[in-house]
Amino acid sequence: MSEEKKIPAMSPGDIRPSQLITTFGPGSIMQTEEDSVMILGLSFWNKDTNAEMFHRIHHPELQRILRVDHFRSPKEEETMQKSIPCQSFPLWGVCTKCGRLQEHKPAPARRSSVFHCSDCRGDLYPARFIVICENGHIDDFPWIQWAHSNEKTGFKEACGKNPRLKFFAGGNKQNLADYTVKCLDCDKKRNCGQAATPGALDNIIPSCSGNAPWLGTKSEKCTGHNKKRVRIFGVQVRATNVYFPLNINALFIPKWLHPIQNVVNEKGESIKTLKKMDSFNKEGKPDWSKIAVESKLFLKEIDKYGIEEVVKQLKIRFEAIKDNDEVNQNSIKKEEYHDLINAEADKQYGTFLEINDEAVANTLQTHFTRMKKLKRLTEVNVLKGFARKEAPDPFSSHQNIIYQKLSRKKQGWYPGVENRGEGFLFSLNEDLLQKWESQKNVKERTDIMKKSFEEWARDRQWKPEGIFGARYMLLHSLSHA
């Protein structure tokens, strides 16, 4: 189903660029001062009027992995309210005066930031529950069906098409069972004690609605494994399992900071076009020397660095790793380590990276072999999707988690941010490390921790890829120290 042409857009209010790729990315729910809203998908950000509000970020490795041209980050926090659209969600609210539970529009009336009760004109606050499915769809809680149902027989029928509902609390308001929804037309009611219990909606909602409001769709086909019914789960609006961002990050390393790589960033599309044309050598590979000279895109660089260096940098960019090679967060980190630890000493790479060699003190030389001080370090962190209900395994490239798209149609970019920092990079004495991890007491202790983690991961259907040994635990502890 295609995206709707127009969605009543609201402002998310105060939000930082870094939150757009973590807590409050497309498809997430954000609590504002007067409502709760859902951040809309990337196609609703991608407007000509908003283009000047975004800063473009280039990182060759991440662009290749994600098959996009660049990444975008809002230039200033003040412009977020204009450049990041959202809509109210859930679309059911409770009146602060009379307690009426009722549905409202995706955006309030003009010149207003709140929704009003259809009876007493009191302000509405967001309803407490919503529903999600394992495929990532999300919808309003079936309040009408819930009020007219019970645990044994489920839902059969309501007393009318639009019955009047009321939401109220009793007892000490500390348990979900203290909250009740009641039909004012037929007096049927049910407390919310089981509203968020697995299986509680099985005999109330026949199937998932396929609702994906962040994409601008009200329904899409939702099928499970082997065409089985997709189970619906009731959750509280602020529950942590409503949104799990899927991020990937990479550092700017010397490999990507050569001045020739900056030219590729600017002229990338032209180079790709030339690569597809009649510019191949006898082995069937792109003739980079011919492309560099005849395109006239690298005249200054050829004069300054020579044609050999230009060809070398083009091969690094376009031939170093094939698209079908397996790449995950672990492989990125390995490449970063080797490039940084072997980087040219005492060199500054623009505003992105500055590396200085540090002498290892005599008292530490038995344990450390190399050490570098990173006075300036830049990381690009990108949001490429998200999941609901189950958290993704950050260490595995093979998962059963179903990830949701950030836009109905591919945009050619993802949201990302640049994070600046500093640190130390060092390598440990390999012989000493092997002796330490072979000790009986170390193996016994780390085996217990590893087994405990594997059981925890198995419960979540994670498949860790074998990096959680004694060495990993030591390095993780050192990184915190």
N, C-alpha and C positions, 0 to 999 in steps of 0.2 A: 504494500500500500504506500502511495506517495505521501510525502510530507504535506501538511496543510499549508496553504499559501500564507495565511496570517494566523498568528497566535497572540492573544492579548498579552503583551510583555510587561513584566514588572521589574523593579530593581531589587537586587539582592541586598542592597545596603553596604555596610562596611565589610570588606573582604580583601584579603591580601592575595597577590598573585600566586604565592606558594600554596595557598589553600585550594586554588583551582585545580591543582593536580594531585591533591591528597584528599582532604575532607570534603570539599565542596566542588567536585567536578561535575560534568554533565550527567544527569540521572540521579544525583544526590538530593537529599532534602536538607534544607538549611532553615534554622529557626531564626526569624527576624523578631524585632521588638513587638510587632502586632500580628504576625502570621507565621506560617511555615510555607516555604516555597521550594520548587524544584528547579534546579539549574537546567536550562535547555541545551540541546545538542549543538555541535559546531556549525551546522549549516545556518543556524540563527545568529551566530556570531559573525559569519562571513558576509558582511554587508559592506558595500562601497563606502558608506558613510562612517563605518567603524575602522576601515583599513588603517588610517593614520593613528589610531589609538593603540595599535599593537606593534611591539618590537619583534623583528624577525631574528631567529636564532638559527645558526648553521652548525651542525656537528656531523661530519662525513660518515662516521661509523653508525650512528643512530639513524641517520637518514637512509643509509643503505639497508639496515636491518628492518626498518619500518616501512620502507618503500615510499617515502614522502620527500618533498622538496625542501622543507624547512619546518621550523617550529615557531609558535607564536606565544608571546607573553604580553599582557597589558602593560603599557609604558608607565602608567602611574596609578596609584591606588584610587586617586580622585576620579579617574575616568572609568573605573570598574562599573559604576552604577549606570553608565551610558552604553558600555560595550558588551556587558554580559547579561543577556536577557533571562528571565525566569517567569514562572507562573505559579499561582497558588496551588499547593497540594499538601494534604488531601483537600478534596472539594466538599467535604462535610465539616460543619462547624457547630459549636454549641453556644447558645446565647448566654452571656454573662448575667443577664437579669432574670429571664424566665426559664432557662435551661432547655429551650427547644433545640432539638437536634435536626439540622436541615442542610440541604445541599445548596451550594452557591456557585457563581461563575468563576472561571479561571483567573479573573482580575477584577478588582473593585471598580466602582463607578469613577469617572473622571474627577480629579481634584480630591480624591479620597484614598486613604491607605488602609482602610479597614472595611470589613463586610458587616452588614447590619441584619438583624433578625427581621424576618418577614412579618412577625406579629407585633413585637413591642419596640422595634428599631434599636434594641440593645446591640452592643458590639459582639461579634462572634469570635471565639477562639478555636483553633484547630481541633478536630476530633482526635481521640486518643489512639485509635487503631487504624491500620491499613492492612492490605494483603500483598504478599509477594509469592512468586513461584520460582522453582529451581532454574528456569530459563531466563530469569531476570526481569520478567514483567512485574508490574506494580499497579495496584488499583485501590480504590476506596474500599473500606470494610463494608460488608453487606448488612448494613444496620437494619433495614426493613426485615430481611429474612431472619436475622438474629433475634430480633424482638418477638417474632412470631414462631420461634422454634423452641425445642427442648432437647436435652441430651439424648433421650431414648429414641424419639421418632424423627428428629431433625426438623427440616422445614417442609411444609406441605403447601400452604398458601397464606397470603396476607389478607387483611380485612378490606383492603382497597389498593388502588394503584399508587396513591401518594398519601399514605397514612401519616398522621401527626405523631411525631416521636419526641420523647423527652429523655434527657440524660441527667442522671442525678447520682449523688454519692450518699452513702450511709455508713455507719460504723466509724472506724478511725481513719478511713481513707488510705490505709497503708497496704491493703491487698486489692488485687483486681476484682475480687468477689464483692468488694464494698461498692463497686460502681454498677449501675443498672440502667438499661435502656428500656423504656416503657412506651407502648402505643396508647395514646390518649383517646383513640377512637374505639378500641375494643378491650382495653385494660390488660392485654397480654404483656408480659415483661420477662426479661431474662438478665441475670447478672453477667458480668464480664469475666468471671473467674476462670473460664476455660477458653476465652477468646484467643489467647496466644498459645494454646496447647496443641501440639502436633496431632492432626487427624480430626480436630474439632469442627472443621469446615467441610469434611468429606461428604456429609449428607445434607449440606446446605447449599454449596455452590457446585453445580454439575461439572464445570470445567473452567480453565483459566480464560479470562477475557482477552488476553494478549495485549493488554494496555501498555503502551510505551510513551507516556506523555512527553518525555524529554526529546523524543524523535518527532513529535507532532502527529502521532497516530493514536487512534482510540482502540484499534483492534488489529491484530495480525495473528496468523496461524501459530498455535502453540502446541507442539507435540512432544512427547517424551520418547525415551528409548524403546525401540520395538513398537512404536505407535501407541504406547500405553498412556493412560490418563496422567496429566501433569498435576501433581498435588499442589494445593493452595495452602499457604500458611498465614495465619493471622499474627501480626507483630505490632508492637508499639511503635509509634511514629519515630521516636528517638532511639530505637533499638540499634545496637552496633552492627547487627548483621544485615541491615538494609543496604549498606554500601561498603564494598571493599575495593579500593582503587588498585589498578594494575599498572605499576610504574616500571620504567626501565631507565637506568642512568649510566652516564659515562663521563670520564674526565677528558679535558683537553690535554693531550699528550704531545710531545714534540713531533710525532709522526704527522699530526694534523695541523700543525701550526707553522709549517713552512710557508713563506709568502706566496709561493705558486699555488698552494691549496686555497688561499684567499681568492685568487683569480678564478679558480674552478668554482668556488661558491657563487661568484658573481656571474659567471658565464656558463654555468652548468648545463642549462637547457641547450645552448648552442653546441656545446661539446657532445652532448648525447645525440643531437641530430646528425652531426658530422660522423659520429661513430657508426650510425646506422647506414650511412651512405657508402659509396665505393671507396673505402679507405682501409683495405685489408691487405696484409702481406701474404706470402706464400703459405704460411701455416694456418691461414684463416683467422688470425687475430688482428685487432685494429692496428693500423700502422700509425702509431702515435707521433712519430717524427713528421710524417706527412701531414697529419691533422694539425699539429702544433704550428708548422710553417705555413701551410696554405690557408689556415683559418685566420691568420694574423691576429689571433687573440693573445699570443704570448711573445710579441716582438720585444717588449722591454725586458721580460724575464729571460729570453734567449740571449740578449746582449749582456745581461748581468750575470746569469748563472750558467749559460751554455745550453745547447740543445739536449745534451745527455741528461742533465739534471731535470729539465722540463719533462722529458720522456719518463724518467724515473718516477717523478711525482705523479704523473698521469697513470702510470701502471699501479702505483700504490693505491690510488683512489679508485680505479675501475677494475683492476685485475687481482688485487691481493687476496681477496676471499670471494669464492663463487657464491652466488645467491642461494644455492641449495645446500651449502655447508651449514652444519648445525651451529647456531650462535645463541648463547643465553648469557645471563648476567655473570656467571662464573667465567666463561670464556673471555668476556670483555675485561674482567678484572685481571686475568692472567696476562693479556696483552698489555694492559696499562702498567702492570708491575715491571715487565721486561723492558718496556720502552723507557720508563722513568728511571729505573735503576741503572740503565746503560746510557742515559742521556748525557750530552756534553756538559761538563762541569761549569758552574758559575755563569749561567746564561739566562737571559730574560727573554721570554717569548711574548712580546707585546704586553697587553694587560691581562693575559690569561694565565701565564705560568712563569715562575721564577725559581730556578733550581741552584742550590749551592752545595758543594761537597762539604761534609763535616768530618773532621778527623775523629776516629774512634779512640776514646781515652784508653790508656794502658790497662786500667782495671777492668775494662769491658771487652778488650780484644779477644779474650778467650771465648766470648759468647756471641759477639757481633762481628760480621765480616765487612759489611759496607753500610754506610749511612749517608743520607742526603737530607738537607733541610729544604723544604718547599715553602719559601716565603710567600708565594702567591700560588693559589690553586683554584681552578674553576671546574665545576661540575655542571653538566646539563641533566636535568631531571625531567622526564617526559611521562605524561599520562596517555596510555594507548587503549584503555578499556577499563571495565570494572565488573565485579561479580556481586551477586546477592546470595544471602543465606549461608554460604560456606566460604571461608577465607581461602584465598589461593596460596599455594606453596611457593614462597619466594625463591627457593633453591632448585626447583625442578622445571625442566622444559617439557615434561610429559605429564599432563594433568587431565582429570576428568571434569574439571570446573568449566562451566559454560560462561564465557566472557561476553559482555554486552558491548556493542559498538557505541561510539560517541556521536555518530551521525548516520542518518539513513544512507546517504551517498558519500563516497570517498571525497575528502576535501583537498588532499594533497599536503596536509599539515596536521600536526597534533599540538595541543597546548603543552608548553614547557617553560621552565625557568632556569636561569643561571644562578648557581650558588657559589659564592666566593669563600675561600677559607685558606688555611695554611696547615702545615703538619710536618712530620718526619717520616721518611721512608728508610727502612733498614732491612737487612737480611741476617738471619741467625746462622751460627756455625752448624753446618749440616751434620758433621760427625757427632758433635755434642748433642744435637737434637735427636739423632737416632738412638744414642745411648740412653737418653732420658726417657723417651717414649717406650723403650724396651724393658724398663724396670718393672718388676713384678707388681709393686704397690701402685705404680702409675697406671699400669694396664688394668688392674682390678678396679680401681676407682673410676677410670674413664669408661670402662666397659659397662659399668652400672649406669652411668649417665647416658651412654649411647643407647643402651637397651631401653631405658626409660623414655628417651626421645623417640625411638622407633615405634614403641607402643602408642605414644601420644600421636605420632604422625599417621600410624595405621588407622586409628580411630577417625581421622579426618580424610582418609583415603589419599594421603600424600605418599609420594614415592621418592624419598631423598636419594640423591645421586652419589652417595659414598664419600662425602667430604667431612663427616662428623666424627673424626677420630681424636686421639689425644693431641695431635699437633694443632688441629683446628681449635680445640678448647683452649690451648695455651695461647695461641695468637689472638683469639677473641678476648681473652683476659688481658693480654698486653695492650691491646688497642684501647681498652677502657682505662687502663692504668696511665 
